[in-house]
Amino acid sequence: MSKIVRKIRPSDYWRIGEHESWFQDMAAEGLHFKKMGKFFAHFVKAEPKKMRYRIEISMKRKMKPEQIEMYEESGWDYVTKYQYFQVFSSPEERDAPEIHTDPAEQSYTLKELDKKLVSNAVFVVFAMLLIIGLMSSVWFLDGTPTYILIEGLVITQTILSLIIGYQAYNSLLAAISIRALRKNLIEGKPIDHHAPWKRHHRLNSVIALIFMIVSGLTTIVPITQLVKMDTKTLPEGSLNLPIVRLADVEQNPALVRGESEFIDNVDWGNSYSTNWSPFAPVQYESSENGLVPGELWADGSGEYSPSIETKFYQLSFPYMTDNLISDLIKRYNFDNESMEAYVETKNPHFDSLIVHVDEEFKEVFASKGKDVIYVRYYGYKDMNSVVKAIEEKLN
C-alpha cells in the first residue's frame, strides 16, 4: 500500500509555473503529486524520479475523455483536478512535446477564468466592504472599543471577518495575477515551468498555519464563553466574590431583600453572573435591591429601597485598565452628563479612582493591578461608604 504524505496546500493557486516547479521538485525527492485536498496537497511516496508537470485550465467540472486521451497520446498522463486546474505529468525521459507551443494561443485558455475571477473579486470585495462597515459600527459607534473587546461580545464575528478579509485579498490577488499572466502570454512570454517556489511556499505555509489557528479560535472562544457563562440567584448570606453587596454599604441590620423577579428559577432582581473572554478571563456582574421596613424616602414616595450593581473584571493585560474605565464611564453615562461630573480622586488603595455623585445616585470606577470594578449605588449612604466597601472587596 502506497504511503501518502501531506504537505500544506499553497493558497496562491494562480501561480501556475510555481506549482508545476513544486510538483517536479517533490517528485525528484520521491513524493509524487496525487491530489489537492482542502488544506493539504497529497503526495504518494515512491522512488525519486525526474518528472515534468503541466497545468491546464478548464472551467468545466470534468475534462472531456477524448481531450485527456489526446494528451496521453502526446505523452502526458492525467493526474488530478483542483478548482479550475487540470494536472498532467510525464517522465522526463519520455521527452513529451509541450502541451502548448504558442503562448498567445495558450492565453485563450485563461479568458474564461480571467472573467470568472474578476467577477468573484468584485463580489467578495463588495461583501468585505459591507462587513467592514457593520463591524466598525459595532466597535466604534458608541466609542467604547475596549469595553466591546473585554466583554468578548464580537470576538468570534471579528475573527470571521478577518478570515473573510483574507479570502477577499486572495480573490483580488488571484484576479490581478491571472490577468497579468494572460497579458504576458499574449505578448509571447511563456509560463516559466521551473519558477522558484520555495519563498512563496514558506510564506504560504506560515499564513496557512496562522489561518488554521485563527479558524480554530472561532470555535474555541464561543464554546468557552458558553461554558463559563452562568447566572444564579444572589444568596442573602456572604459570598466570597469581588462584588459589593448592599449590606456592605448600608450597614443596617433592618435591611431585608427587596422585590424579586423570578425567571427560569433565577431572581434577576438579586442575581450574579459570571462571564469570560480572552482579555478578561474573570468577570462578575451582580444586581441587588433591598428594603428597610418602616423607613421612608425623604420625598415620601414609599419605603426606603436602596439598590446596588457591580461589574468586576480581572484583565489579562493591566495596561487596558484605564481605557476600560473610560469606556465604562461613556457606556453608563445615560444622561450624557459632562465628563467634569466624573471626579478623579487620589486614594492609596487604588491605582485609579473616579467617582460620580448625583443626589442619591453614586457611581465608582476603580482599578487596582489588573482588576477593574464599577459600582452603581442608589441610596442614602455617602460616597465614602461605597468606596470603603470596594476597597475591602479588592483587598
Summary of the structure (lengths in Angstrom):
residues: 395
radius of gyration: 32.7
end to end distance: 66.2
largest distance: 103.9
contacts: 1170
relative contact order: 0.10
helix: 42%
strand: 26%
